Amino acid sequence: MFECDTKIGPIHLTDVMEIIEWEPREVMGVRHFGPVSGRGRFALTEGPGAATVITWDEELRFPWW
């Protein structure tokens, strides 16, 4: 697990995450714990030329406040 300082507009929090999926140079999946919880996935694919395309998908649950 690791901690990441996160800012969303005026809200600052420490996002606690765990790596749950790992394919070197292709995919990293994370699970979020704490006030904001859920899962996220970062994927890398080849783009045109020497470019890399980064896709970032998340399903998050936020506190009532």
KAKATA-V637597 format. One record per helix or strand of 3 or more residues. SS is the DSSP state (H for helix, E for strand). FROM is the first residue (numbers start at 1). TO is the last residue. If there is no record, write none. Layout:
# KAKATA-V637597
ss = {SS	SS}
from = {FROM	FROM}
to = {TO	TO}
This chain:
# KAKATA-V637597
ss = {E	E	E	E	E}
from = {2	11	27	37	52}
to = {8	23	33	46	61}
